[in-house]
Each structure stands twice: as C-alpha cells, then as structure tokens.
Amino acid sequence: MNVADVGTVVRAYRRATGMSQKDLAALAGLSRSRLNYLESGRDIEIGAAKLFQLLEVLGVRIGVPEVVDREQDERTLEDAARAAAGKDGLPRKIVLEAFATGRVPAGSQAPLRRLLDQTPAPALMAIVRAVASGAGQPPKSVWRHGRQLAEELGASSRLWLDSRDGEDT
C-alpha cells in the first residue's frame, strides 16, 4: 500500500460519511491542507500516530499479521527463484545453499544475480526469513551471505550494498 492508496481509502470513507475535509481534519488533529494532500495522493509527511488516528476516526481497520507467515515466505522464495531463472526456475535448494553459505553454486550465477537485483525488497525480506528458518541460521548470517553473493556476482541492488548486520540490534 502506498500514499495514493491510503488517500483513496480516506477520501472514500470521508465521503461515505458525508464529512468535509475541514471537519475530518479537525477530528483527527490534522490540518485541512494535509488531509487534502493525503487524499490527492501527494507525497506528504504524516506521522504514524496521526495516520492511525485518522484511520481510527474513520473506522478503517488495518490488518497486521500477529505472527510471521512462514508458508508465505516459502512461496515467495519459490516465486522469486522461478522469476529469476525463467521458465526452468532456480531450484529452492540452490537459493538455500547460496544464502546459507554465501557461495555461488556452479551454473547459477546469472539467475542468482537477477534474484538479488530484480526481486523487490519485501520479497527479499521474505527470502531472508525463509532461508534463516530453513537453514537454521540467524537472519544476520543470511544478510551477510546475501552481501557476499551480491559482491561476488556484481549485483547492484542497494538493499544488499547498504545493509549492515548488527548496527541497530
């Protein structure tokens, strides 16, 4: 979900209740112009507390899973491996081995580089969780191995180049 999606939902709920932007903004503790920017999908600064307060006033519920969905992480790993390797797919075993050891299995250089560079960040997060769980390793080790792979393969994704383990733990 992005700012435009949130703005569309806020506008729909506000209109469905017959409220003006001015009245809703006052109830939610926002300026009318900030609410207008949000509803218009513009990139605005709005704190999480203010956004949650606005959604609460409107009665919009946000679903957040209570636990990590390991099955979804596994499906994401398999989907990303398949997408990176084309029609033949990159076997799950190869992805696990590479991320668990930091070494590139023979013949998998190109698809692993595509996986590292072309997979969106949320899917890469799921892959790290799936590999950590499947290989019995701490996620920090998987990140370190991912950086090793990125360096060895010349991958350019900033996610791998900018990540550092243990800096904020």
Secondary structure, DSSP 8 states (H G I E B T S, - for coil): --HHHHHHHHHHHHHHTT--HHHHHHHHT--HHHHHHHHTT------HHHHHHHHHHHT------SS--HHHHHHHHHHHHHHHHGGG---HHHHHHHHHHS---TT-HHHHHHHHHHS-HHHHHHHHHHHHHHHT--HHHHHHHHHHHHHHHT---HHHHH--TTTT-
